[in-house]
């Protein structure tokens, strides 16, 4: 099935333990800081019922059959892979690339688990079936998931089992006939207060000898007794409009720490536990990173397009784009955007086909995008700040253009070529929302760690990237040197 936005919101009224500023939120649907993000997520659900988007965002397993979000599809052809890409691009455009953890993200991720069910079987009999059953349950009910992958940052110099409090990192407390009792915490669960389910698994190689009790993968409803969601401070005041804050007024995603206070996880929701090998390899040996990464590269490309266009429009509004030094900066931004586009193109145009007939995005292009885009994006924002200068800091509100000083505001905030002040300021407001506002700063920081810990991803990529051409050229030039060396040695007197 595909839910409507209204059905999604109704589901959020089920009781859950959510805390903001030390106080419990009784109803997340009425809490001011959550209102606009909930509406933004609801719009994504409604798009699947819109005739303009339905055939892009959904699929059926047979003609006239039940519709499902296409994010769950395991692509068995290049056409299906590119169809998923069109859906991800459509979702990203709906939020201008600012919702990094919408419902479609986790749908894509657990489709990667679905593709890799056989991998889960080796960690316990029935593991493959449990994963498949769970993914079907989520897909069939069109649920919104979050995930929590990291440990609380207590003493990062010590492994989990050597922390002063053995339960500060999430671990198994005991086994029961009904399931595992778990205690501890995980982070960073984006959108957690307004989701239906929480998936927990390790992100990368987090665990070493002695950490077995901490190595687990499972899923529970957000409403499970003992699950406590502790949110960071909201960044957006209640009263913001789309003129003054075109992005932050709608797209602040809440981040949270999830505390599991002696939570029972039924056995059918435990996908593995007590396995360091499984915990340290799930990201790299299953489809979770590749399938969710496919969505992420589209989102990054959409946000890059908006950011570069904003930088260009900002400069054009005051005609600084005619200066060669500014033109060079903008040209380099355009090159970064086109490089991101090229990575996306290669992801889908040169896929890898597995033995099971699944079409995977090109792994090298996907990893390159994940590692490079944070730097691309930082450069884009830096150019906005450098070229916008004081113009980003001195921006009136919409009220100045509709109140008593409207004439003065339009006169003294006017742009080049007779651009009215109300138009120039709107451009500067968007630029500030991207580069200077608190939500924009969060997005920039979030981008840096979007793929997980960069050093682990980069280290893995150094070992896995296809360097065939480079190695061939290296061997050729070394062989030429060896030939000269050997000839010289043979001609040496007395050899």
N, C-alpha and C positions, 0 to 999 in steps of 0.2 A: 504494500500500500504506500501511498504518498500522503503525508499529513498536510493539513492546511496550517497557516500561521495561527489561527484561532485554536486549533487542536493542540499545537505545540504549547501555546500559552496556558491553556487549561491544564495541561499536564504538569506545569510548573507549580501549580497550587498545592500539589501533594507536599506534606510537611517535610522539611529538611532543616538541618542545623547549619545555618549560615551566620557568620559574625562579621560585622564591619565596625571598626572603631570601638571594639570591645562590647558592642551591644548585638543581641540576636535580632536578625531580620525575620519577622514573623511571616511575611508574604513577599517573596522576591518579585512578584509581578507588580506590586505597588510601591516598591522601594525606589525612590527617585533616581539614584545612581545607576540602577539596572534598567530603567524604563526604556530609554532610547536604544541601547544595545539589544534588548529583547525584541523591540519593534524591528530592528534591522535584521535580526535572525528570522523573525516571523515572515518578513518580506521574502527571504530566500525560500522558505517553505511555500509561500503563495505563488512564487514564480513557477513552481512545478505544475500548478493548475492553470496557468495562463497559456492560452492557445499560442501565443507568440513564442513561448519558451518550452512548452511541455515536451515536444519531440526532441529537443536538444538536451534537456536535463534529466529525462527519464528513459527507461527501456522496458521492454516486455520480453519474457522468455519464450512466448509464442504469440502469434497474431491474435489480437483482441484479449490477451491475457492481462493479469494484474500488472500495474505499473510500479516500478521501483526507481529510486534515485540511481542514475547511471554511474555514480561514484562507486557503487558496489560491484559493478561489472568487472569480471576478470577477462580482459580482452584476448580473443583468440584470432584476431586478424589485425592488420595495420589499420584498416578502416575503423574497427572498434576502438583501437588505441587513440586514433585521431578524433573520434567522436567524443571520447571522454575528455580529450583536450579542449574541444569546443565548449563542452559543458563547464569545465573549470574556468575557461576564459570568460564565459558568460557570468558565472558566479562572481568572479573577481571584478568584473566591470560594475556589478551592482553595488559594490562597496568601494570602488575606486582603488582596489587592491589593499584596503586597510583592515579587512577582517581576516586575520591569519588563521583563526581557529573556528570558522563557521562549521555547521553540521556536516558539510561535504568533506571537510578535511579528515575527520576521523572515519567517515564512511570509506574514503579512499584508503586510509591506513589499514582498516580491518579487512578490506578486500585483499590487501597484501598478505594478511594472515590466512585468509581463505585460500589463496593460491598456494600457500606453503603449509597446508595442514599436515602433510606427510612428515615435515620437519618436527612438528610437535609430538608425533607418535613415539619418537625415540626416547622421550623423557617420561613416558608412562603410558601404559596400555589404555587405549581409548582417548588419548590426547587429540588425535586428529578429529575424531567425531565431536568432541566437546567444542573445539574451535569452530568447526563447521556449523554445529547447532547454534552456537552463540551468534555467529555472523548472520545466519538466517533469521534469528530472532530480532536482531537489531535492524536488519534490512526490512523485514516484513512489517515492522512497527515504525519504521522511519524515525528511529530515535537519534537524539543528539548526545554524542559522547564527548568527554574530555579525557585527557590522559595525564598521569602524574609519573614522571620518570626519574627525577633526581632526588638525592638525599638532602635533608636540611644542612645548611652550611655551618656546621658546628666546629669540629677540629678536622680540617681537610687534610692534615698531615698524617692522620691515622685512619686505618681501615674501619669498616663498620663495627666489627666485633671488639675493637679496642676503644670505642668511644666511652667516655665516663659513664654515660647512661646507655645501657645496652639496648634500650627501646627508643632512643631518639631517632634512629633510622628504622624504617619499617622492617619488621621481621615476623617470622612465625613464632607464636607463643606456645601453642599446643595443637595437637591433632585430636579430633573427636570423630565419632562415627558420622556426624553430619557434615563435617568439613574442617577447615583450618580456622583457628582463632589467631588473629593478627593484631599486633600493637606497634605503634610508631607513626612516623609521618613521611609524606612524600610531597615534592613540589615539582614543577611549577604548573599548576593546573589552570590553564587559561579558560575562562568562561565557566568554570566549575559551578558557580551558584545557580546558573540557568541552564544546566544540562540534565539529561536523564540518567546517564550512566558514567562510571569512572573506570577506565582501563589502566592498570598499573603494570609496567614492565621496565626492566633496566635499559638505559639508553647508553649502549657502548660498554666498554670493559671497566666496570665499576668495582668488581669484587675480586678478592684474592683468597688464599687459603685461610680458613677459619670463618669465612663470611657465608657459609652455606645456608644458614637460617634466613639470611637477608635476600637470597636469590630466588625470587618468585615472580610469577605472572598470573594475574587474575582480573576479574571484572565484577563490580557490584553496582547496584542502583545507587544514585546519589542520595536517595532517601533511606538508605540502610541504617538501622540503629547503630550508634557508635561512630558514624562518619561525621566529622566536624570540619566545616569549611571556613577557614580563617582568611579573610580577604585583605589585600593591601588597601591603603587609603585611596578612595576615589580621586581621580584627577580633574573631573569636570564638574563645575557648579551646576545647579539645577537649571538655571535659566540661560540657555545658549540657543542661538538661532543659526540657520545655515548661511546667512550672509556674513556674520561676524566670525563664525567658526564652522565652515562648511564640512569639515571632516570630524573634528573632535566632538561636535554636538551630537553625532550619531554613532560613532564607531569606536568608542572606548571599550576595549575588551578587558574585563576584570581578571586579575591573576590571584591565585590563592594557594595556600598551604593546606594540604589535606591531612588531618589527624585521624588515625584509625584507633579508636579506643576499645580494644578487645572486640573487634568486629568478626563476626562469623562469616566466612566465605564458603558457601556450599561446594562440595566436591565438583559438581558439574561446571562451576565457574573458576576452578583452579586449573590453569593450563600447563604450569610446571612449578615445582618448588624444590628447594634443597639441591639445586644443580648449578654449580658455578659455570659449567660449560654452556648450558642453555642461556643463562643470564647474560654472559659476556658476549654471546654470539647472535642473539636474536635479531638485533638491528642489522647485522651484516649478512646473515644467512637466510633471512626470510624476505618477503616482499614489502615489509612495512615501510622501509625508507624509500624504496623506489616508487611504490604506488602513491604514497603521500607526497613524495617529492615531485611527481608529475604535476600535481595540483599546484605545488608551491612555486614551480618555475613559471607557471602561467600568472600566478598572483604577483610575483616579483616583476615580470615583464609589464603587466598592466600598471603597477605603481611607478615603475621607471618611466613609462610613457607619460603619465600625468606629471611627474616631478620635473622631467626635462622640458615638457611643454610649458609648465608653470614658470620655470626659470627664464625661458625665452620670452614669454609674454610679459613677465615682470620687467625685464630689460627693455623690451619694446615700448612699454607704457611710458617710459621716460627717455627713450631714445639713446640709452647707453649701449645698445647693441650695434651702433654705428662705430664705436671705438674698436680698433683692431684687437686690443688686449681682451676686451669683453667678448668680441666675436670668437676669439680663439677658445676661451673658456666654454662658450656655448657649443662650439663645434666639437670639442672634446666630450662634452656631455652627450651630444648626439651620437658620437662614436661608441660611448659606453652603452647607450640604449640599444644601438644596432648590434653590438656584441652580445648583449643579453638576448635580443631577438634571434640571433644566429644560434646561440646555444639551445634555445627553445626549439628552433627549427630542426636541429640535428637530433634532439631528444626523440622526436616523433618520426622523422624521416629515415633515420638509421637505427631502428629498434633491434633488440636482441630477441631471438625466438628460442624459448626453452625447449627441453625434451618433451614437455607436456603440451607444447603448442601455444603457450602463453606468450604474448607480445609485451616485452618490457621496454620502457624507454631506454635510450642509449645511456648506459651508466656513466661513461666518461663525461658526456656533456652535462648530465644531471649533477654530478659531483662538482664539476668545474663551476657551474652556476651557483651551487650552494656555497662554495668557498669564495667566489669572486664577487657575488652580488652585494654582500655587506660593504665591501670597499667601494664598489660602484656607487652604492646609495649614499655612503658617507660623503663621497666627492660631490655628488649631485646637491646634497643639502648644503655643503660648504660653499658651493658656487652661489646658491640662492642667498646665503648670508653675506657673502662678500660683495655681490653685485647689488643686493637690496639695501645694504648698509642701514642708515638711519631711517630710510623709508619703511623698513619693517617694524621699527619700534614706535614710530609716531603714526598710528592709524586710528582714526576716530571710529565710533560705532555707527551702526545704521541709524541710530537715534539722531546723530548730528545731521544727517541728510533728510530727515523727515520732521525735524523740530524747528525751533526758532532760528537756529544758525545755519539752516540748509543752504542759503545763498553763499554765506561765507565759506562753508565747507566745500561746496562745489567749486568755488573760485580758487581757494588756496590749496586744495588737494588735487587740483586738476592735473592731468597728465599731458603728454605731448599730443600734437595733432588735434587739439581741441577735445581731448578725452575728458568727459566730466569727472569731477572728483569722486562721485559715487561709484564710477566704473573702475577708476585706477585703484581706489582703496580696496575694492572687492578682490582685485588681483593680489594686492599686498596681503590681504587677510588670508587668502588661500596659501600663499607662500609662507606666511608665519605659522599657519596651522601645520604645515609640513615640516618646517625647519626649526621653529622656535617654541611653539606651544608645548605644554607638558605631555600631551598625548602624542605629538609628533616626536618628542624626545624619547618617549617610551617605544614607539615604533622603530626608531633608529637603533636603540639599544637591543630591542627584541630581535631585530634583523641579524644582529651580530651573532646571536646564539640560536637562531631559528633551526638550524640543522643539528643542534646539539653542541657538544664541546668541540670547537673547531680543531684543536690539536689532534684529537683522536680521529676525526674525519679526514683531516689532511694526511695524517700518518698512514691511515689505511689506503688512501688514494695514491700515495707515493708507491705503495706496493702493488696496487691493482690496476693503475692506469695503463692503457695500451700505449707503450712506447716503442712499438715495433720498428717504425721508420728510424727513430733516433738511434736505437740499438744497432740496426743494420748499418747506418752511416758510421757510427762509432767503430764498429768492428772493421768496416772497410778501411777507415783511415788508420786504425791501429795496425791492420794487416800490412798496409803500405809501409809503415814505419818498421814493422818487424822484418819485412822482406829486405829493406835497405840494411837493417842491422845485421841480419844473418849473412848477407853478401859481404858486408864489411868484415865480419868475423872470419869468414872463410878465406878472404884474401889477405888476412893478416899474416905476416911472415911467421913461419913456424907452426901455422895452424894445420 
